[in-house]
Amino acid sequence: MTEFICNSLKDTKNAAKYFSRFAKAGQCFALFGNLGYGKTTFSRYLIESLNKSVGAVLSPTFSLVQVYDSEVTEIWHIDCYRLKSADEFFELGIEEALQNCITIIEWPEIILHLLPASAIKIIFIWDGKTRKLIHESLCRK
C-alpha cells in the first residue's frame, strides 16, 4: 500500500506524476472516493503528465467519456457515476479501451467485476483536515 498526503494542488499533481510512471496501453486506474474528494483533479493532472500539450481536461460527468491523446496511447477518462448498470458500460464501447488504451475510471464500483486484475486502485479519503490518496491492489468480492 502506498499513501500520499494531498492537502494542496501541488501534492495532488506530484501524486499524479508518480502514477503516470505506470501508464501504458491496457493500464486501468480505478478511482474510488466520495464526491468532491479530488478524483477529477487527480485525473486532470495524470492526463496532463501524459500529454504536455493537452488543452483543457474536462470532467466526463455529463459526457461519461473524454478521450485524449498521449505519447503512449489514447487516454480514456470515464465517469461511471450516472450509470445504472454494467450493461451501460458496454454500450459506451469501452471493452476495447480497457485492453488497448490507458483508462482512468471515476466511480468504478458498478463495473468493478469488469476491470482487469492489473487495475491500479486509488482511494481518495478526506477527514475534513487531511486529503489522502491510497494505492491498494484491486480486490474483487
C-alpha positions in Angstrom: 0.0 0.0 0.0 1.3 3.5 -1.0 -0.2 6.6 0.6 0.1 10.2 -0.4 -1.0 13.3 1.6 -2.6 15.7 -0.8 -3.5 18.9 1.1 -2.6 21.1 -1.9 -2.9 21.0 -5.7 0.9 20.6 -5.8 0.6 17.5 -3.7 -2.1 16.1 -5.9 0.0 16.9 -9.0 3.0 15.1 -7.6 0.9 12.1 -6.8 -0.4 12.0 -10.4 3.1 12.3 -11.7 4.1 9.3 -9.6 1.2 7.2 -11.0 2.0 8.3 -14.6 5.0 6.0 -14.4 2.7 3.1 -14.6 0.7 4.3 -17.5 0.8 2.1 -20.6 -1.5 0.6 -23.1 -4.1 -1.5 -21.2 -3.5 0.1 -17.8 -6.6 1.0 -15.9 -6.7 3.4 -12.9 -9.8 2.9 -10.8 -10.5 5.9 -8.6 -12.7 5.5 -5.5 -13.9 8.2 -3.2 -16.8 10.5 -2.3 -17.9 13.5 -4.3 -15.5 16.4 -4.1 -12.6 14.4 -2.8 -10.3 15.1 -5.7 -10.8 12.3 -8.3 -11.3 14.7 -11.2 -8.4 17.0 -10.2 -6.1 14.0 -9.9 -7.3 12.7 -13.3 -6.6 16.1 -14.9 -3.0 16.1 -13.6 -2.5 12.5 -14.6 -3.7 13.3 -18.2 -1.5 16.4 -18.3 1.5 14.5 -17.1 1.0 12.0 -20.0 0.3 14.8 -22.6 2.2 18.0 -22.0 0.3 19.8 -24.9 -3.2 18.7 -23.9 -5.7 21.6 -23.8 -8.5 21.7 -21.3 -9.1 18.5 -19.5 -12.9 18.3 -19.0 -14.8 16.3 -16.4 -16.6 13.3 -18.1 -19.5 13.5 -15.7 -22.1 14.5 -18.3 -20.5 13.0 -21.4 -19.4 9.9 -19.5 -16.2 9.6 -21.6 -13.5 12.0 -22.6 -10.7 10.8 -24.9 -7.2 12.4 -25.0 -4.0 11.6 -27.0 -0.7 10.8 -25.3 2.7 9.7 -26.5 1.9 6.2 -25.3 -1.7 5.6 -26.5 -5.1 7.1 -26.2 -6.3 8.0 -22.7 -10.0 7.4 -21.9 -11.3 9.3 -18.9 -14.5 7.7 -17.8 -17.1 8.6 -15.2 -19.5 5.8 -14.1 -21.4 7.9 -11.6 -24.6 8.1 -13.7 -24.5 4.5 -14.9 -27.5 2.4 -13.7 -26.0 -0.9 -14.7 -22.8 -2.5 -16.0 -24.6 -3.1 -19.3 -24.5 0.7 -19.9 -20.7 0.5 -19.7 -20.6 -1.9 -22.6 -22.9 0.4 -24.6 -20.1 3.0 -24.4 -17.7 0.6 -26.3 -15.1 0.6 -23.5 -14.0 -3.0 -23.6 -11.5 -2.3 -26.3 -10.2 0.8 -24.5 -9.6 -1.4 -21.4 -7.3 -3.6 -23.5 -5.6 -1.0 -25.7 -5.7 2.4 -24.0 -4.9 4.0 -20.7 -8.2 4.2 -18.8 -9.0 6.4 -15.8 -12.3 5.5 -14.3 -14.1 7.5 -11.7 -16.8 5.8 -9.6 -15.9 2.3 -10.9 -18.0 0.4 -8.2 -20.8 -0.6 -10.7 -18.2 -2.2 -13.1 -15.7 -3.5 -10.6 -16.1 -7.1 -11.8 -15.3 -6.0 -15.3 -12.0 -4.3 -14.6 -8.7 -6.1 -15.3 -6.9 -7.6 -12.3 -4.0 -5.3 -13.1 -6.1 -2.2 -12.5 -4.5 0.3 -10.1 -7.0 1.1 -7.3 -6.7 4.6 -5.8 -8.8 5.5 -2.9 -9.4 9.2 -2.1 -10.1 10.0 1.6 -10.7 13.3 3.3 -11.4 13.5 7.1 -12.1 17.3 7.0 -8.5 18.2 7.6 -6.3 15.9 5.5 -6.7 14.5 2.0 -5.1 11.2 1.3 -4.7 9.1 -1.8 -4.2 5.4 -1.0 -3.0 2.9 -3.6 -4.1 -0.6 -3.0 -4.2 -3.7 -5.1 -7.6 -4.2 -6.8 -9.6 -6.7 -4.8 -12.9 -8.1 -6.1 -15.6 -9.6 -3.9 
